[in-house]
Amino acid sequence: MANFGAPSSVPAKYRESKRLFYEWNPSVTLMRTNAEENRQMGEIFARKANAAKGPVAFLIPLRGVSMLDGDDQPFCDRAADQAMFDVIRQNLRPGIPFVEVDRNINDPEFAAKAVESIIQLIQQAKRTDGTH
């Protein structure tokens, strides 16, 4: 999603289009990104991961990247999510883990997998730089 301030801060080009908005509070207006925007973000994420000097991995929440993107929620658009995930996977250099988790990013099971993944990355970094 794209974040804006109050509803009046949303640029006219988006307000006048048939975009999906959610007013989180009076100071935060969210706009659901579409598949093309997600593909562009996926390219950026993959490029940045490929340039990383240390260990990096992707943990992909298949049931939504936010509370609003969860099953049956206002921003739920699995095709748009998948557009980003596919581009990331297709553009990653070999050796970067890409792990799909059949959970929402806010689910406790996803959090547990994230902790497990970060511990592995920290251990990998320590082995690489020679510290213990």
N, C-alpha and C positions, 0 to 999 in steps of 0.2 A: 504494500500500500504506500501511497504518498501521503505525507503529513503536511497540513497547512494550519494556519491559525484559525481565527474565527471564520465562519462561513463567508463573510464578506472579503476575506483575504484570498479565496480561491480564484485563480486567474480565469478571466472570462472564457478563454478557449476551452477550459474544462467545464465551467459552469454551464456553458451553452451546448455542450455535447451531452450525449446520453450516458454519462458516467455514473457509477454507483458511489454515493457519498454516505458517510456516517458521522454524525456530530457526536464525538466522544464526550465533549463538554463544551461550554461556551468559547473556550480558547483553542480547541483542537478539533479540526475537521479532517477526516480521513477519506481518501479516495482509493478505491480498489484499482490496482493496476491490471492491465489487460495482458493477453498472451504475448504480444509483440514487445511491450515494455518489459515483461518478465524475461523474454529471450535476451534482450539487451542487458538486463541485470546479470543474467547467467553468464554472458560473455565477460562482463567486468569481473565477476567473482572468480571465474576460472583463470582469467589472465593474472589477477592478483595472487591467487593461490600458486600458480605456476612460477611466479617470481619470488615466492617466499624463500628465505634463506634457511629457515628451520623447518621442523616437522609441521605438517598441515594435514587436515582431513576434513571431509564433509560428512555431516550427519543430517540426513534428510527426513523431515517429519511429513510422512505421506498423508496424514489426516489434518494438515493445516499448519501454516507458519505463524499463526496468531490465534488469539481467542476468537476474533471475529471471522476467522477463516476455518473454524472447526465445522464438523458435520452439522448441517442444517442451520448454520449461522449466516448472517447477511453477506459476508464476503466470501463464502464458500464457492470456489471455482477451481475444481481439480484440474481441468484442462489448462488453465492459465498457470497454476502451480507447476504442472508437469512440463510445460514449455520451458520454464526456467531450469528445472532439474535436468531435463534432457540435454540442454545446451551446456550446462556445467559438466555433466558426465562426458559428453562428446569432446569437450575441449581441454580436459585435464591431461596433464602430462602423466605418463606411466608412473606408478608408485604412490600416487596420492589416493588414499582410501576414500571411497564413496559408499557410505553405508546408509541404506534406506531403513527407516523405522516406521512401522505401521501404527503410528501414534501422532497425536497433536503435539506441537512443540511445548505446550503447557502441561502435558500429562506427566505424572510422576515417573512412569516407565521411561519416557524420553529423557527426563532429567537424569535418571540413573545411568542410562546409556551415555549421556553426555559426560557425566563425571568419569565413567570408565574410560571413555575415549580421551579425555584431557589427561588423565593419569598416564595412559599409554604414550601420549605425545610428549609429556614431560620426561618420562623415563627414556624415551627415544632420544630426546634432546640431550639428556645427561650422558648417554652412551656416546653420542656424536661429538660432544665437546670435551669428553674425558673426565667430567666431574662425576662424583658418586653420591 
